[in-house]
Amino acid sequence: MALRTYTANDFIKKAFQLLNVIDVTDPVQGEMNAQGEDALQMMIDSWRTHKATFYATEAKQFALAASTQNYTIGPGATWDTAYPQWIEFWSLIPDRTAAATDLQELPFNRVLTTVEWQRIPIKGTTASWPTKLFFDEAFSETTGRGTIKVWPIPTVSVADVVLYLQTPVSNFTTLTTAYLYKPGYVRTIVLCLAKELSLYYPGSLRPEVAEEARLAMEAIKRSNFRPVDAEFDVMLSGSRGSRYNIYTDG
């Protein structure tokens, strides 16, 4: 069975119908349609602050440049991608020009916190490639970009950074652009949009619609949950470099 696409207009109309603001056969017109678009875009944008609404983790590869510590990230930036709400983890490819059989990806896991970045006393240290990465999470209101800093500063230009970024539901380019959605998202968008629009139409939200919206959101959050493997800090290693095993007590 072919997957069905949905537009912003589809969601807006279905949400208004759930509120009994319009009849099933009525179109959404004028200011009401603009109101529906605003509510939809703001709702999808707010979902970017909820980690459990992100439905995938993508590995995105970006080039490092010799003698360069700072890299802008965001739309049209040096590292051109959507502004990341956060970075799950990162790794390094020391030589992107290596043959496929020799191409290495070295995992460095999480990015530094602000305090950890502050504690690096000499920020200008150089090496062939960096081993630490810091995302300042600043957001330019004019460009929609932030800045990533690496340490040590690379001395070669053949290394790449791989950022593992979570993929959110996209905002709508136009009201008529058609999109595909992962299972569960269409129903959740319709029900949650009805809740959003009900703020403009007091008394229009039926209790059963509010409850179904809650259950639908819980369902997609559960489907997006991924267990995290426990890690052990190197400082917990034994005096001879061995690590304590909680499973064997050895």
N, C-alpha and C positions, 0 to 999 in steps of 0.2 A: 504494500500500500504506500502510495506516495505521501511524503510529508506535506502538511499544509502550512502555508506561510500566513503571517498576520501583519497588519499595518497598525500604525497608531490610531487611525480612524476606527479600525475594528475594535480595539480595546476601549476607546472612548465611548463608542455607541453601546457596547455591551454593558459597560459600567453604569451609564445613565439608565439603561433599561432595568438593571438590578435595583436601582433606586426608585423606579416607577416615575421618573421625571419625564420620560418620553415613552411613547407607545412603540411596540415592536416594529411597526411599519414606518415610523417617523424618522426622517434624517436628523442629524445633529447640525444645527446651523449657527452662523454668526458668532456672537459673543460666547454662546454656550460651548461651541467647538473650541474656541480659543482658550476658554477656561479649562476645558478638558485637556488640551495639549499642555498647558502650563502645569496642571496638577500631575500629569503623567511624567513629564520631564523631571519635575522636582522629586517625585517619588523614586524614579529610577536612579537619580543622582544620589538620593539619601541612602539607597541600598549599597552604595560604594563604601559606606562606613561600617557595614556589617559583613564581617569576614565570611560568615556562613552562607551568604547569598552569592558568593563567587563560585562559579561552577567548574573551573579548570585551572591548572597551573601550567603555564607555557614557559619553555626555555627560549630566551631571546639573546642572541649573540651580538656583541658590540665590540668594535675595534678600539684598542689602546694606541696611543701615540707616544713616541719617545719624548721624554722631558715634559710630559703633561700630567698634572695631578688632578685637575678639575674637569668634569664633563657634565654639560647640561643634559637633562633628560626630560622628555615631554614632546608634544607635537612640534615637529620641525626643528628639534634640538639636535645637538651633536649626536646623542643617542636618541634617535627618532622613534618614539613609541608613546602610547597613552601615559599620562602622568601616573606613576604607581602610588596607590594608597600605602603600600608597604612592599618590601622585598622579602619573599619567603626565605630564600637562601641564594648563594652565588657560588660560582666556580670559575676556574681560569683555564684557558687553552694556551699553553706557553708558545706554541708555534702553529699558527693557522695554515702555514704553507706546507706543513709536513704531509707525507703520504697518508692516505686513509688508514693504512695498517699501523702507522706510527703516531697518529693523532691522539693526543692525550687530553683529558679533561680532569683537572685537579680540583676536588671539592674543598671549599673553605666554609661551607655552611652559612651561619648567620652573619649579618652585617654588624658593624660596631655600633654601640650606643653612643650618645653624645658624650657621656662621661669617659668612655673608653677612648674615643677620639681625642678628647682633651688631654688624656694621660700620655699620649705619644709626645715626648718632649721635643724631638727634632723632626718636624713635619717634612723637611726637605731631603731626608735620606733617599738615596737612589739604589736601585738594584735592577736586574734584568727584567723582572716583572713584580707586580705587587702581591702581597699576601693578606692584605687587609683592605676593607672597603667600608666607606661611611656614606650614608644617604642623609643629607641634612634636613630633608622633609620640608624645606622652605617651598613656598608656592608663589610664583610671580602672577600677580593679578592681570598683567598685560600680555604675558606670553604663555601662561599655563605650564611653566617649567620649574623644575627643581635642579639641584646640583648633587652630583656624586663625586666623592673624593677617594683616591686610591693611595695606598702606602705600602711599600716605598714607591717613589716615582719611577716608572719604567724607563729603562735606557734603550729599549728596542721597540720596534713598531710592528712586530709580527705576532704579538700576543693579543688575545681576545678575552673579554669578560663575558660570562654567561650569567644572566640574571633570570631567576625563576620567579615569574610574576603571575599573580592570580588574575583570571579573566572575569570581569564583571559583565552584567547585562548592559548592552550598549544603549545610549540615548538614541533617540530617533532623529535621523537626518531630515526627513520630511514626514508629513502625515500619511503619505501614500506609499512610502518605501516598504517593501515586503521583507520580512525576516523569518528565519526558522528558529525554533526554540527547543531546548532540551525538555524532556518530559517533566511535566508539573509546572513549568513556568507560565504558560499561557493562562491557565486557570488562576494561578496566584496573582498575576498582574491584573486580571480583570477584577477579582474580588478585592484586592488591596486598593485598586484605583477607585472602586466604588466607595470604600471607606474614606479615602482622601476627599473625594468630591462631596461626600455627605456633610463635610464641614461647612460647605457653602449652601447646603439645603437642609437646615435643621429638621429633624424628625423623619428624614427620608431613609435612614439606615435601619433595616430590619435586624433584629437580634440574630437571626439565623445566618444572615449574610456576614455579619461581623464575626461570628463563630467560625464559619467556613473559611473566611479570610485568614483567621488565626491558624486553623488546622493546615491550610494550604502552605502557609509560610513555614510552619514547623516541618512539613514534609520535605520541602526543598532544602531546608537547613540540615535535616538528617541525611539526605542523599548526598550532600556536599561534605559531610564529615569524613575526615581521614585521620586514622590513629597516628600518633607520633611516637617513634621509637625512642626509648630512654637513652640518654647519653651520659657519659661519666666525664667529669672534669679531670684533666691531666694532673691537677694538684692533688687528687685523691689517690694517685698511684702510690704503690709501695716504695720502700727505700731503694729497691733494686730495679725500679721501673715497671714492676708488674702491677696489674690492676686487680682490685678486689672484685670477685664475681658474686653477686647477690644470690645467684641461683645455686651455686655449689658451696658457698661459704668458704671460698678459698682464694 
